[in-house]
Every structure is written in structure tokens, then in C-alpha cells.
């Protein structure tokens, strides 16, 4: 059976400047300037079916955590002609504040989450401040409510949720972090999310400091590349280079939206 490819987009909704190398790599120098981080949600679209990957954070949470919201994710979706309240499938790569906020904008959605991520975000690990800090308790409570309302599809490892789009538990950054493998016109592209924040994390074998299991994170760098059709088919979760490498759908979206189903530019 021939599977129609998805269009695939990265939507840049936020930014965090002023980072040091130690904030991006275990063993990084506290005194060296590090890469800024961009914040993304991702859209896989085929015909009139849309899969949203992650939901971002709100302006209120961004202000409290000193992160800049450039465009609310729902507003970017509207600009792409996508109604947030009509999206039926939302994949949450994990439940950290920058990936699982603004859930109330997606009133028709079913949420796809790993079993181990829900257990991690609601269990004994959250008694440790270092693990709990990247979670927003209200986001986690909202997910619990969605579970009781029958709106969460749990996955245990690898799952295909539509032909040409599958979920793969990677772990490492959180217990249940999952990457998303998407068939596009240029082949299989992997949305790594926080399996690798920056290209330099996975290319240099240098783990990000927020980590539940460093070995899983290092093995995850291999896994996401094995799932993709080549090194330039893996998209890190927070690297500003994504917007430089991949073209916008049109001039209107420069700096806001990148087409990941198009080949990267040479820079």
C-alpha cells in the first residue's frame, strides 16, 4: 500500500537568550557563552488531517520562567489555516512546561503520551526538586483530568498512530520522552524533540544537563539517527539553526515557520 507523505512544519513560538555552555552540555564551561534556545511546536499535515506535536507554553508561564513568547502556538496555527480546536491528534513528546502547556486550546484532541512519562510526572520522582522543576503542576493536573475524561491514548514503546507517523520512546531527558518519525516527500524525518536539544548535543555525544538517565540519552542519539533517512533528517528540539537551515512556506512566515519536508539549505 502506498502511503501519502505528510507536510511537516516547525513553528517557532519562543526564545531563551543569555545561556552559558554549562546550561546546554554536561561538563560545559560556566564562563563560555552558549547557544540560545528556540522553542518549537511541530505540525504534520496530510490533506485535512493534522497531527500537532507538542503544545508549547503560555505567555504567563514564559514570563515567570524568563522565556520569551514570540507568537502563541495557537496563533501560529491559525496563521497556517489550522483551527486548534479542530485538531484531533496531539502528540506530547513529554510533559515539561515548554512542551505540554496551553492544552485548553485543543478541545477536540486526543493526547498521545508514553505510559512511563505519566508515571514519571506523577510519581515519586517529583519529590525531588531537580526533577520537578521543568514541570508545571497545572499542566500535569490537566493531563490527569484528560485521562479521567478518556482523552489520552497511552503508548508503551513504539506505536504507529497513522500510516506514515509513529512514536518511539527514547527516554533520557525524561523517563517517557518520545520522538516522532514522519514520512515526508524527502523521506523519513525524525522530530527528536528533547532527545537532543541542539545539533551539537547529538553530533558531539554531549548530553543536555536536564536528564533523568544519561545512558538512555546517549543511546537515544543513536536511535533517532537509526530511525531517520539520514543525518539531515533528524530535527533537534531547540536549535535556532533549524530556522536558518529550512525554508519558510512563504515570505510571510520567515523566522516563524520552517518546512521540514524540504531539504535543508547549505550554510
NUTORLO-648962 format. One record per residue (C-alpha): residue in three letters; x, y, z. Coordinates in steps of 0.25 Angstrom, whole numbers, plus 5000, padded with zeros to 4 digits. Layout:
N
alaXYZ
...
***
This chain:
267
unk500050005000
unk500550144996
unk500550235008
unk500450385005
unk501450475011
unk501250585021
unk501550725020
unk502450755032
unk502650895039
unk503450945051
unk502651065057
unk503651155065
unk502851215077
unk503851255087
unk505351285090
unk506251285102
unk507551365101
unk508751385110
unk509051245112
unk510451185116
unk511151065111
unk510850995124
unk509351015122
unk509450935109
unk510450825112
unk510850735124
unk512250785127
unk512150915119
unk512851035124
unk512051135133
unk512851255127
unk512651215112
unk511551275104
unk510551165100
unk509551155089
unk508251225091
unk507051125090
unk505751145081
unk504451075085
unk503651005075
unk502350925073
unk502250835060
unk501150815050
unk500950685042
unk499850715031
unk499350615021
unk498050675014
unk497150715024
unk497750635035
unk498650705045
unk499550645056
unk500150745065
unk501450705072
unk501550785086
unk500750905090
unk501751005096
unk501651095108
unk500751215111
unk501151355112
unk500951355127
unk501851235129
unk502851295120
unk502951425128
unk503051345141
unk504151265135
unk504851375128
unk504551315114
unk504051405103
unk502851365095
unk502951415081
unk501651365076
unk500651285084
unk500551145077
unk499051155075
unk499251285068
unk500351225058
unk499451105055
unk498351205051
unk499251275042
unk499551145035
unk498051125033
unk497951015044
unk496851035055
unk497450985068
unk496050945074
unk495850845062
unk497150775063
unk496850625066
unk498250575070
unk499350645079
unk500650565082
unk501250615095
unk502750575094
unk502850595109
unk502150675120
unk503150785122
unk502650925123
unk503150965109
unk502450845102
unk501150825109
unk500550955113
unk499351025106
unk498550895106
unk497250965107
unk497351015093
unk497150875087
unk495750845091
unk495550735081
unk496850665082
unk497350525088
unk498650535094
unk499750435091
unk500750405103
unk501650295108
unk501250215120
unk502550245126
unk502450395124
unk501150405132
unk501750315143
unk502950405144
unk502250535145
unk501250485155
unk502150385164
unk503250395174
unk504250455165
unk503450585166
unk503850585181
unk505250635176
unk505250785173
unk506250765162
unk505350665154
unk504050745157
unk504550885153
unk504350875138
unk502950825140
unk501750925142
unk500850855152
unk499550915146
unk499950845132
unk500150715139
unk498850725146
unk498150765133
unk498650635127
unk498150555139
unk496750615136
unk496950575122
unk497250435126
unk495950425134
unk495150485123
unk495650375113
unk496450475104
unk497850415106
unk498450295097
unk499550235105
unk500750175098
unk501750075103
unk502950085094
unk502750095079
unk501450115072
unk500950155059
unk499750255061
unk499550285046
unk500150215034
unk501450295032
unk501550345046
unk502050275058
unk502450295072
unk503750245078
unk504150245093
unk505550295095
unk505550335110
unk506850405115
unk506350545117
unk505150495124
unk504650355127
unk503650355115
unk504150445105
unk503750405091
unk504250445077
unk503350455065
unk503650385052
unk502950455040
unk502850415025
unk503050535017
unk503350565002
unk504850555005
unk504750425013
unk504650395028
unk504950515037
unk505050495052
unk504550605061
unk505550585072
unk504950685082
unk505850675095
unk506550545091
unk507450655086
unk507250805089
unk508350845079
unk509050785067
unk510350795076
unk509750705087
unk509550585077
unk510650615068
unk511650625079
unk511150525088
unk510950635099
unk509750615108
unk508850725112
unk508950755127
unk507450735130
unk507450585129
unk506750465136
unk507650355130
unk508950405124
unk509250265117
unk507850265111
unk508050405106
unk509450365099
unk508750235093
unk507650325089
unk508550405080
unk508850275072
unk507350225072
unk506850355066
unk507850355055
unk507550205052
unk506050245051
unk506350355040
unk506750345026
unk508050425028
unk508750515038
unk508050635032
unk506650565034
unk506750585050
unk506150715055
unk506650755069
unk505650815079
unk506250955082
unk507350995072
unk507251125065
unk507951065053
unk506651005049
unk506151135045
unk507351165037
unk507451025030
unk506051005026
unk505251095017
unk503951165021
unk502651135014
unk502551275009
unk503251405011
unk502151435021
unk502651325031
unk504151365031
unk504651345045
unk503351275049
unk503151145041
unk504051055034
unk503750945025
unk504450815029
unk503950735018
unk504850815009
unk506350795008
unk507250885017
unk508050995011
unk509550995011
unk510051095021
***
